[in-house]
């Protein structure tokens, strides 16, 4: 797990309501009302942008399709932290929240 990347996300998400943190995928995921929003893994940022925004997300600098199991996970992207300064991180979070914010809240187990 990359603590520096997780710290950058924690700082960018500070003060947002409904956000929780959970260890997943060998990294950290941040959930918005129980739905995966973003996280870290494989020394990269991960953002859930939704299938409709895949092409727009992948056109951004440093973005690559998310592939954990040998299959591309549509609607999710990896982002190289070197191409993601504080301003870009805010834009990625806005894109992810635009999608995830519309999903119904998940109930805790």
N, C-alpha and C positions, 0 to 999 in steps of 0.2 A: 504494500500500500504506500502511495506517495503522499506523505503528510503535508508537503508544501502545496501540492495541487488541491488537496482537500481543504486546507486553510484558505486558499484563494476563493474557493466556492463558498465556504462558511462566511467569509467577510462580505462577499457580494450578495449573499442571501440574508444577511443579518437584518432583523426587523420584519421580515416577511411573515405573515400569518399563515398557519397551516403547514409549515415546512418541518419535516422530521428527517433525521439522519439514520442510515442503516448500513451495516457492512454487507456488501454483495460483490460478486464477480472479482474477488481478490482486491477490492478497493472499497470505496464509500459511495453510496447512493443517497441522494436527497429526494425525498418524496414530498409532493404537494397534495395534501388531503388524501394520502395513501397511495397516490399514483406516482410512478417514477418520473422525475423531472430531469435530473442531471446527476453526474457523478464523476468518479475517477476510476481508472483501471488501465493496465498495460502502459503506464506512464503517460496517459492521455486523459483529456476531458471527454466525457460522454454527455450528449444532450439528446433528449427525446423530442423530436420536432414534428412527428406525424408523417404519414406517407405522402400527404398532399404537398408537404414542404421539402420532401427529399431532394428534389432537383435544385431548389434554391439554396438549401443548406450545403449540398455538396459542391456548389459553385463558389462558396466562400473559401478564403485562404485557410489552408491547413486541415480542411475537412476530408474525411474518408468514410466509406461505408463501415458500419459496425458489424464485425464478424467475430463471433466468439467460438462457435461450434463448427465452423466450416461453411455455414450458411449466412448470407447477409440478412441482418435484421432490419427490415424496412421501417422507416420512421425514426431510426436511431443513427447518430453519427459519432465518430471519434473525431476529436479536434486536437491537433498538435499544440501543446502549450506555448511553444516558441512563437507561434503565429497568433497568440491570443493575449493581447495586453488587456488592461482593466476596461478600456472602452469596448473592445471586441467581446470580452466576457459578458458585459452588460447586454450587448446585442444578442449574443447566443442565449442568455437567460430569458430575454424578452421573447425570442422566437419559441423557445421551449415552453414558456409559460402561456403564450398565446394558444398553444395546442393543449397542453395538460390542464390548464385552467378551465377548459370547457368540459373536461371529463367529469363524470359523477364521482363524488367522494367514495372511497372504499371504506368499508367498515373494518375496524380492528378485529383480530381473531381472539 
